[in-house]
Structure formats: structure tokens, C-alpha cells
């Protein structure tokens, strides 16, 4: 908690003093700042005291998202009927949803209740690293899910061989390891930039574009690297997912039974809904031209993907699935049996 004037230490220069506006941190006067010890997250300061009213609804959505995704993970582990590649990847995705929201939402919720939203330089870099690493992993897991459905529907006789346990573990392991390794040079480059345009990040977390806007270093090389990362983890995985579903739709349309077609489309439809929500919002935020959308609009979209989407995902992916419903009912009956036995 910071009160009055905020003193920031600079790695290669004497201490620099900032004089904050109590209502809005954006006009803070900074001078001679190359690497601040702290950043200020503007968040939703433009709403003034009204931002505190957002705390209750967002906290409820966050807790429901946490509980819903945790239930999925527990069911996938506990119920042998869900020990299949499809639910293995669903369990991974639910874990990622929990971890991604934990990197951003708890701090955002606390910042809604305080006037000065300060995060340390190290804390900002750590949040940046885990948010984008986990987010990139989510897209690769979505691609794994699409490949699983492609093999199950287009090559059912070879499904057990092509999607063996070893193959699934390898696909998931690659999806987790590659983004975390690829993001190391990205976060190191951000840590060594010169931030001489102030220390106020116009967002509720340490996002990429607002960070670069504070730098007076030449960022063209970093922006090219960001483009390569987007190409590798977002656009390429999105293309692979679309190609997989193109083959799936072609195969399903050849099924003579209308009920079988409907069942297959229902299973794939929930995954496709998640794909378009996830990829659509990410392309809007990080791949579309930087000046195409206002900062406030991007904050709202980021808020939806950080809070609302993780809340809806358990319903979209599994709770509409008959197999999961049956597994959930079985677990509930088992719990009731244990309670009766204890009595």
C-alpha cells in the first residue's frame, strides 16, 4: 500500500519521485526513469468509486469457474469411464483455465478495492511470463483436442493405436513445455527494456502492448518476435484445428444415420464453440492492428476472456455431455453411499 508520494528506485539512477493524481494514476509525472522498481496498473480507474461494485460479481464468477473446472479435473481422475484421450485433454484444459485465471483475476479483484494499484517490476514480469505461457499452452491443448476428434471420427479403426496413452502424454507434454521455453527470451527482453515513458500500465494486468508503450527502446525486433510467437501458437494451431474440423464435417455428413450425425455434431459443436471464443478474442486482442480498438474495449474483451469464459467452459465442454453427466451422477451416488455408511 502506497500513500502520499510514491518513491521509485531506479537501477542506474537516483531515486525518482512520482506525484500521483488520487483519482486517476494516468497523469503521474515521471522523470528520468529507465527501469522502475514498480508499475502502476490503471485497471478500471476511469470508473472511479463504481469499480468497487464490480468486485462482488467478478469474485462470484471467479469462484464458480474455479469450482467448475476443479470438478472436471476430479471427475476425469476419479471415474474410469473418463480415462480416454478426449477427457484427458479436457482435464488438462480445465487445469489451464484455473491457472490462467489465477495469474490475473485475484490481483484484479484486490485492485478493485484499493486506490493505488501497484505491482513490483519482478511481479509484473512473472505475471507476464505465466499468463502468456499458460495461454499459449491452452491453444496447443485445443489443437490436441481437435486432433483427437479427427482421429476418432475419420480413422476410428486406428484410434486406439494413433491415440495411445503414450501419444497423448507426449502431445500434452509438448503443449506444456514448448510455450514455457519459448516465452523465456520474451520475458527477458521485456525485463531489459528502458521504461522512460512512465510506469503506468493502462490495463488491469501486465499485458504486452501497454508494456511496450512505456518503453523508449527500439522494439521492432521484439514486435517481430511477438509476431512469430503468435504465428506459432495462435494462427498455426487455429489453422490445424480448422483443417481437422473440415475433415470431420466431411466425414460426418457421409454418416447415413441422422441421429448419429446429430450426436457427433453435438460433441464437436461444444469444442468448436470454445475454439471460436478463445481464438476470436485472442486474435482481436493481440493479432489485429494495434490501433484498431481502444484500450477500454481491449480491457473489456480481456476481462471477458479472463473471468466469463472460464466460468462458461465447464458448461460448454462437459456438463452438456451425457457421459460426463452420468459420471457426475455416479460420483454423487457414491458420496451419498459413503455418508450413509458413516452413519
Secondary structure, DSSP 8 states (H G I E B T S, - for coil): ---SSEEEEETTEEEEEE---SS-GGG----S-SS-SEEEE-TTGGGGGGGGHHHHHHHHHHHHHHHHHHHHHHHHHH-GGG-SHHHHHHHHHHHHHHHHHHHHHHHHHHHTT-S--EEEHHHHHHHHHHHHHHHHHHHHHHHHHHHHHHHHHH-GGGHHHHT-HHHHHHHHHHHHHHHHHHHHHHHHHHHTS---S-SEESSSS--HHHHHHT--S--HHHHHHHHHHHIIIIIHHHHHHHHHHHHHHHHHTT-S-HHHHHHHHHHHHHHHHHHHHHHHHHIIIIIS-TTSS-HHHHHHHHHIIIIIHHHHHHIIIIIT-HHHHHHHHHHHHHHHHHHHHH-
